[in-house]
Amino acid sequence: MSKKEASKSPRPDNVAQLPTRCVAEGCSKKSSRMNFCQDHFVWFKEGLVTKEGSKPSDFDKKYMAFQARHKSAA
């Protein structure tokens, strides 16, 4: 393969682009940890948001427990 042919070859497109915004539904803040903003990262750790950023089916139950834990801690 000559130098001309090597320079014309396209760049590989197997490189994944990391998201720069929070993946949680409706959030447009800049991501800081695991593709979530700081607030939604806490929700992810508590089980209120999935890895993909959607709410689980039992979100209401988990959110009520989350609020009760953080109300007593504050």
N, C-alpha and C positions, 0 to 999 in steps of 0.2 A: 504494500500500500504506500503510495507516494505521500509526500507532505501535503499536497493540495487536497487529496482525497481525505486525509485524516482531518484536516481543518474544516472540511465541509460537512463532516458527520454531525448529526444533530446531538444536542445534549441529552443525556438520559432523562426520562421523565418519571423515574421510579423514586424520586425524592418527594416525601410527604411534606406538605406545608403545615406548620403548626398554627393553630388558631391564635389570633391575637386578642380576640374578644371572648368574654365569658360565654360558655355554651348553654347556660341556663335559659329557659324560655323567657323571652321578653327582656333580657338583660343586654345592655350594650357597653358595660364597663370593660376596662382592660383586664385581661386575665393575669393572675399573679401566681396561682398554685393549681396544678393539674387542670388547666384550662378553665378555671373558675375564678371569679373575682373573690375578694376576701370574705364577703358576706355569704356568697353561695358556697364557698368552700366549707364553711361551718355547717351549712345545711347539708352538704354532701356527706360530711363526717357523721352527722346525726341521722342520715338516711332519708332526708326530706327531698333529695334530688338524686337521680340516677347519674351514672357516668356520662350518659348522652345529654343530660340537662333537663330531662322530663320529670314530672312528678309521679311518684308511685301510686298505685291504686288505693292504698290506705293512707294517703297524704294527710287527711283531716285528723285521723287518730294520732299519727306521729307528730303533727304540728301542735296539737293540744298538749301532748306530753312534753314536747320541746318548750312550749311557753310556760308550762307549770314548773319545769326544772329551772328555767332561766329567771322566772319571776322570783322564786325563793332564793336564788343565788344573788340577786341584785340588791 
